[in-house]
């Protein structure tokens, strides 16, 4: 079960890292009317968080595999 959770965290991290605008739209963009765009600071922080999530996801995935 730990490996599955790590896998999902890696997927979320990959989306945040490689498609931060899509991640913004899923989280906040649908609430806003018009042609609003996220700021560069928001995109940078989202990418950084995505990298951290990938690292944590890999650790959890490997821990789940080794405990099985």
mmCIF file of the N, C-alpha and C atoms, coordinates in Angstrom:
data_MODEL
# 
_entry.id   MODEL 
# 
loop_
_atom_site.group_PDB 
_atom_site.id 
_atom_site.type_symbol 
_atom_site.label_atom_id 
_atom_site.label_alt_id 
_atom_site.label_comp_id 
_atom_site.label_asym_id 
_atom_site.label_entity_id 
_atom_site.label_seq_id 
_atom_site.pdbx_PDB_ins_code 
_atom_site.Cartn_x 
_atom_site.Cartn_y 
_atom_site.Cartn_z 
_atom_site.occupancy 
_atom_site.B_iso_or_equiv 
_atom_site.pdbx_formal_charge 
_atom_site.auth_seq_id 
_atom_site.auth_comp_id 
_atom_site.auth_asym_id 
_atom_site.auth_atom_id 
_atom_site.pdbx_PDB_model_num 
ATOM 1   N N  . UNK A 1 1  ? 0.817   -1.190 0.000   1.00 0.00 ? 1  UNK A N  1 
ATOM 2   C CA . UNK A 1 1  ? 0.000   0.000  0.000   1.00 0.00 ? 1  UNK A CA 1 
ATOM 3   C C  . UNK A 1 1  ? 0.868   1.264  0.000   1.00 0.00 ? 1  UNK A C  1 
ATOM 4   N N  . UNK A 1 2  ? 2.007   1.186  0.666   1.00 0.00 ? 2  UNK A N  1 
ATOM 5   C CA . UNK A 1 2  ? 2.916   2.320  0.703   1.00 0.00 ? 2  UNK A CA 1 
ATOM 6   C C  . UNK A 1 2  ? 3.469   2.613  -0.688  1.00 0.00 ? 2  UNK A C  1 
ATOM 7   N N  . UNK A 1 3  ? 3.728   1.559  -1.461  1.00 0.00 ? 3  UNK A N  1 
ATOM 8   C CA . UNK A 1 3  ? 4.241   1.738  -2.813  1.00 0.00 ? 3  UNK A CA 1 
ATOM 9   C C  . UNK A 1 3  ? 3.205   2.436  -3.697  1.00 0.00 ? 3  UNK A C  1 
ATOM 10  N N  . UNK A 1 4  ? 1.942   2.100  -3.532  1.00 0.00 ? 4  UNK A N  1 
ATOM 11  C CA . UNK A 1 4  ? 0.884   2.726  -4.316  1.00 0.00 ? 4  UNK A CA 1 
ATOM 12  C C  . UNK A 1 4  ? 0.759   4.217  -3.985  1.00 0.00 ? 4  UNK A C  1 
ATOM 13  N N  . UNK A 1 5  ? 0.826   4.547  -2.708  1.00 0.00 ? 5  UNK A N  1 
ATOM 14  C CA . UNK A 1 5  ? 0.797   5.949  -2.299  1.00 0.00 ? 5  UNK A CA 1 
ATOM 15  C C  . UNK A 1 5  ? 1.973   6.723  -2.856  1.00 0.00 ? 5  UNK A C  1 
ATOM 16  N N  . UNK A 1 6  ? 3.165   6.115  -2.815  1.00 0.00 ? 6  UNK A N  1 
ATOM 17  C CA . UNK A 1 6  ? 4.345   6.750  -3.390  1.00 0.00 ? 6  UNK A CA 1 
ATOM 18  C C  . UNK A 1 6  ? 4.200   6.978  -4.878  1.00 0.00 ? 6  UNK A C  1 
ATOM 19  N N  . UNK A 1 7  ? 3.583   6.031  -5.567  1.00 0.00 ? 7  UNK A N  1 
ATOM 20  C CA . UNK A 1 7  ? 3.356   6.157  -7.006  1.00 0.00 ? 7  UNK A CA 1 
ATOM 21  C C  . UNK A 1 7  ? 2.447   7.351  -7.303  1.00 0.00 ? 7  UNK A C  1 
ATOM 22  N N  . UNK A 1 8  ? 1.346   7.490  -6.559  1.00 0.00 ? 8  UNK A N  1 
ATOM 23  C CA . UNK A 1 8  ? 0.432   8.608  -6.774  1.00 0.00 ? 8  UNK A CA 1 
ATOM 24  C C  . UNK A 1 8  ? 1.092   9.952  -6.453  1.00 0.00 ? 8  UNK A C  1 
ATOM 25  N N  . UNK A 1 9  ? 1.922   9.990  -5.428  1.00 0.00 ? 9  UNK A N  1 
ATOM 26  C CA . UNK A 1 9  ? 2.633   11.224 -5.102  1.00 0.00 ? 9  UNK A CA 1 
ATOM 27  C C  . UNK A 1 9  ? 3.606   11.585 -6.222  1.00 0.00 ? 9  UNK A C  1 
ATOM 28  N N  . UNK A 1 10 ? 4.255   10.580 -6.817  1.00 0.00 ? 10 UNK A N  1 
ATOM 29  C CA . UNK A 1 10 ? 5.148   10.841 -7.953  1.00 0.00 ? 10 UNK A CA 1 
ATOM 30  C C  . UNK A 1 10 ? 4.369   11.396 -9.139  1.00 0.00 ? 10 UNK A C  1 
ATOM 31  N N  . UNK A 1 11 ? 3.181   10.863 -9.412  1.00 0.00 ? 11 UNK A N  1 
ATOM 32  C CA . UNK A 1 11 ? 2.357   11.361 -10.520 1.00 0.00 ? 11 UNK A CA 1 
ATOM 33  C C  . UNK A 1 11 ? 1.997   12.831 -10.298 1.00 0.00 ? 11 UNK A C  1 
ATOM 34  N N  . UNK A 1 12 ? 1.573   13.162 -9.092  1.00 0.00 ? 12 UNK A N  1 
ATOM 35  C CA . UNK A 1 12 ? 1.231   14.551 -8.770  1.00 0.00 ? 12 UNK A CA 1 
ATOM 36  C C  . UNK A 1 12 ? 2.461   15.439 -8.916  1.00 0.00 ? 12 UNK A C  1 
ATOM 37  N N  . UNK A 1 13 ? 3.603   14.968 -8.454  1.00 0.00 ? 13 UNK A N  1 
ATOM 38  C CA . UNK A 1 13 ? 4.841   15.727 -8.585  1.00 0.00 ? 13 UNK A CA 1 
ATOM 39  C C  . UNK A 1 13 ? 5.234   15.948 -10.032 1.00 0.00 ? 13 UNK A C  1 
ATOM 40  N N  . UNK A 1 14 ? 5.048   14.945 -10.870 1.00 0.00 ? 14 UNK A N  1 
ATOM 41  C CA . UNK A 1 14 ? 5.367   15.088 -12.295 1.00 0.00 ? 14 UNK A CA 1 
ATOM 42  C C  . UNK A 1 14 ? 4.465   16.124 -12.960 1.00 0.00 ? 14 UNK A C  1 
ATOM 43  N N  . UNK A 1 15 ? 3.184   16.105 -12.631 1.00 0.00 ? 15 UNK A N  1 
ATOM 44  C CA . UNK A 1 15 ? 2.267   17.103 -13.196 1.00 0.00 ? 15 UNK A CA 1 
ATOM 45  C C  . UNK A 1 15 ? 2.666   18.497 -12.735 1.00 0.00 ? 15 UNK A C  1 
ATOM 46  N N  . UNK A 1 16 ? 2.961   18.655 -11.449 1.00 0.00 ? 16 UNK A N  1 
ATOM 47  C CA . UNK A 1 16 ? 3.350   19.968 -10.934 1.00 0.00 ? 16 UNK A CA 1 
ATOM 48  C C  . UNK A 1 16 ? 4.663   20.455 -11.540 1.00 0.00 ? 16 UNK A C  1 
ATOM 49  N N  . UNK A 1 17 ? 5.584   19.536 -11.820 1.00 0.00 ? 17 UNK A N  1 
ATOM 50  C CA . UNK A 1 17 ? 6.878   19.928 -12.361 1.00 0.00 ? 17 UNK A CA 1 
ATOM 51  C C  . UNK A 1 17 ? 6.801   20.280 -13.843 1.00 0.00 ? 17 UNK A C  1 
ATOM 52  N N  . UNK A 1 18 ? 6.109   19.446 -14.617 1.00 0.00 ? 18 UNK A N  1 
ATOM 53  C CA . UNK A 1 18 ? 6.136   19.623 -16.067 1.00 0.00 ? 18 UNK A CA 1 
ATOM 54  C C  . UNK A 1 18 ? 4.930   20.358 -16.644 1.00 0.00 ? 18 UNK A C  1 
ATOM 55  N N  . UNK A 1 19 ? 3.870   20.511 -15.875 1.00 0.00 ? 19 UNK A N  1 
ATOM 56  C CA . UNK A 1 19 ? 2.682   21.244 -16.337 1.00 0.00 ? 19 UNK A CA 1 
ATOM 57  C C  . UNK A 1 19 ? 2.102   22.072 -15.190 1.00 0.00 ? 19 UNK A C  1 
ATOM 58  N N  . UNK A 1 20 ? 2.865   23.035 -14.667 1.00 0.00 ? 20 UNK A N  1 
ATOM 59  C CA . UNK A 1 20 ? 2.366   23.798 -13.517 1.00 0.00 ? 20 UNK A CA 1 
ATOM 60  C C  . UNK A 1 20 ? 1.136   24.643 -13.837 1.00 0.00 ? 20 UNK A C  1 
ATOM 61  N N  . UNK A 1 21 ? 0.987   25.079 -15.087 1.00 0.00 ? 21 UNK A N  1 
ATOM 62  C CA . UNK A 1 21 ? -0.216  25.847 -15.447 1.00 0.00 ? 21 UNK A CA 1 
ATOM 63  C C  . UNK A 1 21 ? -1.454  24.970 -15.382 1.00 0.00 ? 21 UNK A C  1 
ATOM 64  N N  . UNK A 1 22 ? -1.341  23.706 -15.822 1.00 0.00 ? 22 UNK A N  1 
ATOM 65  C CA . UNK A 1 22 ? -2.456  22.770 -15.724 1.00 0.00 ? 22 UNK A CA 1 
ATOM 66  C C  . UNK A 1 22 ? -2.788  22.500 -14.259 1.00 0.00 ? 22 UNK A C  1 
ATOM 67  N N  . UNK A 1 23 ? -1.753  22.324 -13.434 1.00 0.00 ? 23 UNK A N  1 
ATOM 68  C CA . UNK A 1 23 ? -1.976  22.095 -12.004 1.00 0.00 ? 23 UNK A CA 1 
ATOM 69  C C  . UNK A 1 23 ? -2.671  23.303 -11.378 1.00 0.00 ? 23 UNK A C  1 
ATOM 70  N N  . UNK A 1 24 ? -2.292  24.523 -11.796 1.00 0.00 ? 24 UNK A N  1 
ATOM 71  C CA . UNK A 1 24 ? -2.942  25.730 -11.292 1.00 0.00 ? 24 UNK A CA 1 
ATOM 72  C C  . UNK A 1 24 ? -4.410  25.746 -11.702 1.00 0.00 ? 24 UNK A C  1 
ATOM 73  N N  . UNK A 1 25 ? -4.671  25.387 -12.963 1.00 0.00 ? 25 UNK A N  1 
ATOM 74  C CA . UNK A 1 25 ? -6.054  25.398 -13.427 1.00 0.00 ? 25 UNK A CA 1 
ATOM 75  C C  . UNK A 1 25 ? -6.907  24.401 -12.652 1.00 0.00 ? 25 UNK A C  1 
ATOM 76  N N  . UNK A 1 26 ? -6.371  23.219 -12.400 1.00 0.00 ? 26 UNK A N  1 
ATOM 77  C CA . UNK A 1 26 ? -7.116  22.203 -11.659 1.00 0.00 ? 26 UNK A CA 1 
ATOM 78  C C  . UNK A 1 26 ? -7.402  22.662 -10.232 1.00 0.00 ? 26 UNK A C  1 
ATOM 79  N N  . UNK A 1 27 ? -6.408  23.352 -9.626  1.00 0.00 ? 27 UNK A N  1 
ATOM 80  C CA . UNK A 1 27 ? -6.566  23.754 -8.239  1.00 0.00 ? 27 UNK A CA 1 
ATOM 81  C C  . UNK A 1 27 ? -7.328  25.079 -8.091  1.00 0.00 ? 27 UNK A C  1 
ATOM 82  N N  . UNK A 1 28 ? -6.957  26.100 -8.858  1.00 0.00 ? 28 UNK A N  1 
ATOM 83  C CA . UNK A 1 28 ? -7.509  27.441 -8.651  1.00 0.00 ? 28 UNK A CA 1 
ATOM 84  C C  . UNK A 1 28 ? -8.166  28.052 -9.885  1.00 0.00 ? 28 UNK A C  1 
ATOM 85  N N  . UNK A 1 29 ? -7.692  27.716 -11.061 1.00 0.00 ? 29 UNK A N  1 
ATOM 86  C CA . UNK A 1 29 ? -8.114  28.406 -12.274 1.00 0.00 ? 29 UNK A CA 1 
ATOM 87  C C  . UNK A 1 29 ? -9.588  28.301 -12.603 1.00 0.00 ? 29 UNK A C  1 
ATOM 88  N N  . UNK A 1 30 ? -10.194 27.194 -12.277 1.00 0.00 ? 30 UNK A N  1 
ATOM 89  C CA . UNK A 1 30 ? -11.606 27.017 -12.581 1.00 0.00 ? 30 UNK A CA 1 
ATOM 90  C C  . UNK A 1 30 ? -12.497 27.948 -11.760 1.00 0.00 ? 30 UNK A C  1 
ATOM 91  N N  . UNK A 1 31 ? -11.954 28.506 -10.677 1.00 0.00 ? 31 UNK A N  1 
ATOM 92  C CA . UNK A 1 31 ? -12.738 29.395 -9.818  1.00 0.00 ? 31 UNK A CA 1 
ATOM 93  C C  . UNK A 1 31 ? -12.780 30.827 -10.349 1.00 0.00 ? 31 UNK A C  1 
ATOM 94  N N  . UNK A 1 32 ? -11.867 31.143 -11.291 1.00 0.00 ? 32 UNK A N  1 
ATOM 95  C CA . UNK A 1 32 ? -11.673 32.516 -11.740 1.00 0.00 ? 32 UNK A CA 1 
ATOM 96  C C  . UNK A 1 32 ? -12.325 32.722 -13.096 1.00 0.00 ? 32 UNK A C  1 
ATOM 97  N N  . UNK A 1 33 ? -13.064 33.825 -13.239 1.00 0.00 ? 33 UNK A N  1 
ATOM 98  C CA . UNK A 1 33 ? -13.643 34.165 -14.541 1.00 0.00 ? 33 UNK A CA 1 
ATOM 99  C C  . UNK A 1 33 ? -12.603 34.882 -15.395 1.00 0.00 ? 33 UNK A C  1 
ATOM 100 N N  . UNK A 1 34 ? -12.697 34.712 -16.681 1.00 0.00 ? 34 UNK A N  1 
ATOM 101 C CA . UNK A 1 34 ? -11.823 35.454 -17.582 1.00 0.00 ? 34 UNK A CA 1 
ATOM 102 C C  . UNK A 1 34 ? -10.553 34.707 -17.938 1.00 0.00 ? 34 UNK A C  1 
ATOM 103 N N  . UNK A 1 35 ? -9.601  35.487 -18.405 1.00 0.00 ? 35 UNK A N  1 
ATOM 104 C CA . UNK A 1 35 ? -8.335  34.931 -18.877 1.00 0.00 ? 35 UNK A CA 1 
ATOM 105 C C  . UNK A 1 35 ? -7.226  35.116 -17.859 1.00 0.00 ? 35 UNK A C  1 
ATOM 106 N N  . UNK A 1 36 ? -7.472  34.738 -16.643 1.00 0.00 ? 36 UNK A N  1 
ATOM 107 C CA . UNK A 1 36 ? -6.466  34.857 -15.593 1.00 0.00 ? 36 UNK A CA 1 
ATOM 108 C C  . UNK A 1 36 ? -5.364  33.828 -15.803 1.00 0.00 ? 36 UNK A C  1 
ATOM 109 N N  . UNK A 1 37 ? -4.160  34.215 -15.483 1.00 0.00 ? 37 UNK A N  1 
ATOM 110 C CA . UNK A 1 37 ? -2.995  33.340 -15.588 1.00 0.00 ? 37 UNK A CA 1 
ATOM 111 C C  . UNK A 1 37 ? -2.255  33.357 -14.250 1.00 0.00 ? 37 UNK A C  1 
ATOM 112 N N  . UNK A 1 38 ? -1.599  32.258 -13.896 1.00 0.00 ? 38 UNK A N  1 
ATOM 113 C CA . UNK A 1 38 ? -0.804  32.254 -12.659 1.00 0.00 ? 38 UNK A CA 1 
ATOM 114 C C  . UNK A 1 38 ? 0.467   33.081 -12.850 1.00 0.00 ? 38 UNK A C  1 
ATOM 115 N N  . UNK A 1 39 ? 0.985   33.614 -11.761 1.00 0.00 ? 39 UNK A N  1 
ATOM 116 C CA . UNK A 1 39 ? 2.214   34.404 -11.843 1.00 0.00 ? 39 UNK A CA 1 
ATOM 117 C C  . UNK A 1 39 ? 3.418   33.479 -12.009 1.00 0.00 ? 39 UNK A C  1 
ATOM 118 N N  . UNK A 1 40 ? 4.526   34.053 -12.438 1.00 0.00 ? 40 UNK A N  1 
ATOM 119 C CA . UNK A 1 40 ? 5.765   33.272 -12.584 1.00 0.00 ? 40 UNK A CA 1 
ATOM 120 C C  . UNK A 1 40 ? 6.238   32.744 -11.235 1.00 0.00 ? 40 UNK A C  1 
ATOM 121 N N  . UNK A 1 41 ? 6.024   33.522 -10.167 1.00 0.00 ? 41 UNK A N  1 
ATOM 122 C CA . UNK A 1 41 ? 6.409   33.062 -8.832  1.00 0.00 ? 41 UNK A CA 1 
ATOM 123 C C  . UNK A 1 41 ? 5.602   31.829 -8.446  1.00 0.00 ? 41 UNK A C  1 
ATOM 124 N N  . UNK A 1 42 ? 4.316   31.852 -8.718  1.00 0.00 ? 42 UNK A N  1 
ATOM 125 C CA . UNK A 1 42 ? 3.461   30.691 -8.408  1.00 0.00 ? 42 UNK A CA 1 
ATOM 126 C C  . UNK A 1 42 ? 3.913   29.476 -9.191  1.00 0.00 ? 42 UNK A C  1 
ATOM 127 N N  . UNK A 1 43 ? 4.220   29.654 -10.471 1.00 0.00 ? 43 UNK A N  1 
ATOM 128 C CA . UNK A 1 43 ? 4.673   28.538 -11.304 1.00 0.00 ? 43 UNK A CA 1 
ATOM 129 C C  . UNK A 1 43 ? 6.000   27.974 -10.802 1.00 0.00 ? 43 UNK A C  1 
ATOM 130 N N  . UNK A 1 44 ? 6.907   28.856 -10.389 1.00 0.00 ? 44 UNK A N  1 
ATOM 131 C CA . UNK A 1 44 ? 8.206   28.402 -9.870  1.00 0.00 ? 44 UNK A CA 1 
ATOM 132 C C  . UNK A 1 44 ? 8.054   27.617 -8.576  1.00 0.00 ? 44 UNK A C  1 
ATOM 133 N N  . UNK A 1 45 ? 7.215   28.113 -7.693  1.00 0.00 ? 45 UNK A N  1 
ATOM 134 C CA . UNK A 1 45 ? 6.987   27.419 -6.424  1.00 0.00 ? 45 UNK A CA 1 
ATOM 135 C C  . UNK A 1 45 ? 6.298   26.077 -6.665  1.00 0.00 ? 45 UNK A C  1 
ATOM 136 N N  . UNK A 1 46 ? 5.381   26.028 -7.625  1.00 0.00 ? 46 UNK A N  1 
ATOM 137 C CA . UNK A 1 46 ? 4.707   24.782 -7.958  1.00 0.00 ? 46 UNK A CA 1 
ATOM 138 C C  . UNK A 1 46 ? 5.695   23.764 -8.520  1.00 0.00 ? 46 UNK A C  1 
ATOM 139 N N  . UNK A 1 47 ? 6.604   24.221 -9.385  1.00 0.00 ? 47 UNK A N  1 
ATOM 140 C CA . UNK A 1 47 ? 7.637   23.323 -9.928  1.00 0.00 ? 47 UNK A CA 1 
ATOM 141 C C  . UNK A 1 47 ? 8.537   22.785 -8.818  1.00 0.00 ? 47 UNK A C  1 
ATOM 142 N N  . UNK A 1 48 ? 8.953   23.661 -7.914  1.00 0.00 ? 48 UNK A N  1 
ATOM 143 C CA . UNK A 1 48 ? 9.808   23.242 -6.800  1.00 0.00 ? 48 UNK A CA 1 
ATOM 144 C C  . UNK A 1 48 ? 9.085   22.215 -5.925  1.00 0.00 ? 48 UNK A C  1 
ATOM 145 N N  . UNK A 1 49 ? 7.834   22.482 -5.625  1.00 0.00 ? 49 UNK A N  1 
ATOM 146 C CA . UNK A 1 49 ? 7.047   21.530 -4.842  1.00 0.00 ? 49 UNK A CA 1 
ATOM 147 C C  . UNK A 1 49 ? 6.880   20.207 -5.562  1.00 0.00 ? 49 UNK A C  1 
ATOM 148 N N  . UNK A 1 50 ? 6.760   20.258 -6.883  1.00 0.00 ? 50 UNK A N  1 
ATOM 149 C CA . UNK A 1 50 ? 6.665   19.040 -7.669  1.00 0.00 ? 50 UNK A CA 1 
ATOM 150 C C  . UNK A 1 50 ? 7.929   18.197 -7.574  1.00 0.00 ? 50 UNK A C  1 
ATOM 151 N N  . UNK A 1 51 ? 9.074   18.848 -7.606  1.00 0.00 ? 51 UNK A N  1 
ATOM 152 C CA . UNK A 1 51 ? 10.348  18.124 -7.474  1.00 0.00 ? 51 UNK A CA 1 
ATOM 153 C C  . UNK A 1 51 ? 10.438  17.459 -6.102  1.00 0.00 ? 51 UNK A C  1 
ATOM 154 N N  . UNK A 1 52 ? 10.041  18.186 -5.066  1.00 0.00 ? 52 UNK A N  1 
ATOM 155 C CA . UNK A 1 52 ? 10.043  17.620 -3.711  1.00 0.00 ? 52 UNK A CA 1 
ATOM 156 C C  . UNK A 1 52 ? 9.080   16.436 -3.633  1.00 0.00 ? 52 UNK A C  1 
ATOM 157 N N  . UNK A 1 53 ? 7.906   16.562 -4.253  1.00 0.00 ? 53 UNK A N  1 
ATOM 158 C CA . UNK A 1 53 ? 6.926   15.468 -4.236  1.00 0.00 ? 53 UNK A CA 1 
ATOM 159 C C  . UNK A 1 53 ? 7.459   14.240 -4.968  1.00 0.00 ? 53 UNK A C  1 
ATOM 160 N N  . UNK A 1 54 ? 8.170   14.450 -6.068  1.00 0.00 ? 54 UNK A N  1 
ATOM 161 C CA . UNK A 1 54 ? 8.759   13.317 -6.790  1.00 0.00 ? 54 UNK A CA 1 
ATOM 162 C C  . UNK A 1 54 ? 9.757   12.585 -5.908  1.00 0.00 ? 54 UNK A C  1 
ATOM 163 N N  . UNK A 1 55 ? 10.599  13.332 -5.219  1.00 0.00 ? 55 UNK A N  1 
ATOM 164 C CA . UNK A 1 55 ? 11.609  12.720 -4.341  1.00 0.00 ? 55 UNK A CA 1 
ATOM 165 C C  . UNK A 1 55 ? 10.932  11.927 -3.216  1.00 0.00 ? 55 UNK A C  1 
ATOM 166 N N  . UNK A 1 56 ? 9.941   12.527 -2.580  1.00 0.00 ? 56 UNK A N  1 
ATOM 167 C CA . UNK A 1 56 ? 9.222   11.837 -1.504  1.00 0.00 ? 56 UNK A CA 1 
ATOM 168 C C  . UNK A 1 56 ? 8.490   10.617 -2.052  1.00 0.00 ? 56 UNK A C  1 
ATOM 169 N N  . UNK A 1 57 ? 7.890   10.746 -3.224  1.00 0.00 ? 57 UNK A N  1 
ATOM 170 C CA . UNK A 1 57 ? 7.193   9.626  -3.841  1.00 0.00 ? 57 UNK A CA 1 
ATOM 171 C C  . UNK A 1 57 ? 8.123   8.463  -4.143  1.00 0.00 ? 57 UNK A C  1 
ATOM 172 N N  . UNK A 1 58 ? 9.321   8.759  -4.634  1.00 0.00 ? 58 UNK A N  1 
ATOM 173 C CA . UNK A 1 58 ? 10.305  7.699  -4.915  1.00 0.00 ? 58 UNK A CA 1 
ATOM 174 C C  . UNK A 1 58 ? 10.699  6.991  -3.629  1.00 0.00 ? 58 UNK A C  1 
ATOM 175 N N  . UNK A 1 59 ? 10.941  7.766  -2.580  1.00 0.00 ? 59 UNK A N  1 
ATOM 176 C CA . UNK A 1 59 ? 11.323  7.172  -1.291  1.00 0.00 ? 59 UNK A CA 1 
ATOM 177 C C  . UNK A 1 59 ? 10.215  6.260  -0.775  1.00 0.00 ? 59 UNK A C  1 
ATOM 178 N N  . UNK A 1 60 ? 8.968   6.745  -0.814  1.00 0.00 ? 60 UNK A N  1 
ATOM 179 C CA . UNK A 1 60 ? 7.857   5.921  -0.335  1.00 0.00 ? 60 UNK A CA 1 
ATOM 180 C C  . UNK A 1 60 ? 7.649   4.689  -1.221  1.00 0.00 ? 60 UNK A C  1 
ATOM 181 N N  . UNK A 1 61 ? 7.789   4.861  -2.525  1.00 0.00 ? 61 UNK A N  1 
ATOM 182 C CA . UNK A 1 61 ? 7.627   3.735  -3.443  1.00 0.00 ? 61 UNK A CA 1 
ATOM 183 C C  . UNK A 1 61 ? 8.655   2.654  -3.165  1.00 0.00 ? 61 UNK A C  1 
ATOM 184 N N  . UNK A 1 62 ? 9.912   3.049  -3.015  1.00 0.00 ? 62 UNK A N  1 
ATOM 185 C CA . UNK A 1 62 ? 10.963  2.082  -2.745  1.00 0.00 ? 62 UNK A CA 1 
ATOM 186 C C  . UNK A 1 62 ? 10.790  1.450  -1.363  1.00 0.00 ? 62 UNK A C  1 
ATOM 187 N N  . UNK A 1 63 ? 10.361  2.230  -0.386  1.00 0.00 ? 63 UNK A N  1 
ATOM 188 C CA . UNK A 1 63 ? 10.124  1.672  0.954   1.00 0.00 ? 63 UNK A CA 1 
ATOM 189 C C  . UNK A 1 63 ? 8.991   0.655  0.918   1.00 0.00 ? 63 UNK A C  1 
ATOM 190 N N  . UNK A 1 64 ? 7.963   0.947  0.130   1.00 0.00 ? 64 UNK A N  1 
ATOM 191 C CA . UNK A 1 64 ? 6.857   0.013  0.014   1.00 0.00 ? 64 UNK A CA 1 
ATOM 192 C C  . UNK A 1 64 ? 7.255   -1.270 -0.689  1.00 0.00 ? 64 UNK A C  1 
ATOM 193 N N  . UNK A 1 65 ? 8.113   -1.158 -1.683  1.00 0.00 ? 65 UNK A N  1 
ATOM 194 C CA . UNK A 1 65 ? 8.587   -2.364 -2.384  1.00 0.00 ? 65 UNK A CA 1 
ATOM 195 C C  . UNK A 1 65 ? 9.481   -3.218 -1.520  1.00 0.00 ? 65 UNK A C  1 
ATOM 196 N N  . UNK A 1 66 ? 10.331  -2.561 -0.700  1.00 0.00 ? 66 UNK A N  1 
ATOM 197 C CA . UNK A 1 66 ? 11.261  -3.328 0.118   1.00 0.00 ? 66 UNK A CA 1 
ATOM 198 C C  . UNK A 1 66 ? 10.572  -4.007 1.310   1.00 0.00 ? 66 UNK A C  1 
ATOM 199 N N  . UNK A 1 67 ? 9.431   -3.448 1.742   1.00 0.00 ? 67 UNK A N  1 
ATOM 200 C CA . UNK A 1 67 ? 8.739   -4.052 2.886   1.00 0.00 ? 67 UNK A CA 1 
ATOM 201 C C  . UNK A 1 67 ? 7.830   -5.211 2.467   1.00 0.00 ? 67 UNK A C  1 
ATOM 202 N N  . UNK A 1 68 ? 7.585   -5.345 1.169   1.00 0.00 ? 68 UNK A N  1 
ATOM 203 C CA . UNK A 1 68 ? 6.695   -6.419 0.696   1.00 0.00 ? 68 UNK A CA 1 
ATOM 204 C C  . UNK A 1 68 ? 7.383   -7.757 0.695   1.00 0.00 ? 68 UNK A C  1 
# 
